[in-house]
Amino acid sequence: PADIDWLLLHQANQRLLDAVADRLKIPSERVISNMAKHGNTSAASIPIALDEAVRAGHVKAGDVIASSGFGAGLTWGAAIFEWG
């Protein structure tokens, strides 16, 4: 977790984001969340949240982002990538 600058998850609900961050020992200020603004935007939640974080100047070139999404039928995907 010290190598991760940001945690970016499917924005299903804030309780889930908080639980994952807690389990991974990532402080809440390093969790990208737009739940309060938009709620669950389904499959678009990760790209919307990332776009907003970049436009706000939070995510910068060289930042490492851990991302994970999930959906119906127990489908999921995850990636760790460097932005920029």
C-alpha positions as CSV (number, residue, x, y, z in Angstrom):
1,P,0.0,0.0,0.0
2,A,2.9,2.5,0.5
3,D,3.6,2.1,-3.2
4,I,0.0,3.0,-4.1
5,D,-0.8,6.7,-4.4
6,W,-4.5,6.2,-5.1
7,L,-7.2,3.5,-4.7
8,L,-9.8,3.7,-7.4
9,L,-12.7,1.2,-7.1
10,H,-16.1,0.7,-8.7
11,Q,-18.2,3.3,-6.9
12,A,-20.9,0.8,-5.7
13,N,-21.3,2.4,-2.2
14,Q,-19.1,4.4,0.2
15,R,-19.2,1.6,2.9
16,L,-17.5,-0.8,0.4
17,L,-14.9,1.8,-0.5
18,D,-14.1,2.4,3.2
19,A,-14.0,-1.3,4.0
20,V,-11.5,-2.1,1.1
21,A,-9.3,0.9,2.0
22,D,-9.3,-0.1,5.7
23,R,-8.4,-3.7,4.8
24,L,-5.6,-2.6,2.6
25,K,-4.5,0.0,5.1
26,I,-4.9,2.9,2.6
27,P,-5.9,6.2,4.2
28,S,-9.2,7.6,3.2
29,E,-7.6,10.7,1.7
30,R,-5.9,8.4,-0.9
31,V,-9.3,6.8,-2.0
32,I,-10.9,8.4,-5.0
33,S,-14.6,8.7,-4.4
34,N,-17.4,10.6,-6.1
35,M,-20.2,8.6,-4.4
36,A,-21.6,11.7,-2.6
37,K,-21.8,13.6,-5.9
38,H,-23.1,11.0,-8.3
39,G,-24.0,7.8,-6.5
40,N,-23.4,4.5,-8.3
41,T,-22.9,5.3,-12.0
42,S,-22.5,1.6,-12.8
43,A,-19.9,0.6,-15.5
44,A,-18.9,4.3,-15.9
45,S,-18.0,4.8,-12.3
46,I,-14.3,4.2,-12.6
47,P,-13.6,6.4,-15.6
48,I,-15.8,9.2,-14.3
49,A,-14.1,9.2,-10.9
50,L,-10.6,9.1,-12.5
51,D,-11.5,11.9,-14.9
52,E,-12.7,14.1,-12.0
53,A,-9.6,13.3,-9.9
54,V,-7.3,14.2,-12.8
55,R,-9.2,17.4,-13.6
56,A,-9.2,18.4,-10.0
57,G,-5.4,18.1,-9.9
58,H,-5.4,15.2,-7.4
59,V,-4.0,12.5,-9.7
60,K,-0.7,13.6,-11.4
61,A,1.7,12.1,-13.9
62,G,3.7,9.3,-12.2
63,D,1.1,8.5,-9.6
64,V,0.4,4.8,-9.1
65,I,-3.3,3.8,-9.0
66,A,-4.7,0.5,-7.8
67,S,-8.1,0.0,-9.5
68,S,-10.7,-2.7,-9.3
69,G,-14.2,-3.1,-10.7
70,F,-16.8,-5.7,-10.4
71,G,-20.3,-6.5,-11.8
72,A,-23.1,-9.0,-12.1
73,G,-22.3,-12.7,-12.2
74,L,-19.2,-12.4,-10.1
75,T,-17.2,-10.7,-12.9
76,W,-14.3,-8.5,-11.8
77,G,-11.1,-7.0,-13.0
78,A,-8.2,-5.2,-11.4
79,A,-5.1,-3.3,-12.4
80,I,-2.3,-1.3,-10.9
81,F,-1.0,1.3,-13.3
82,E,1.1,4.5,-13.4
83,W,-0.8,7.6,-14.6
84,G,0.7,9.8,-17.3
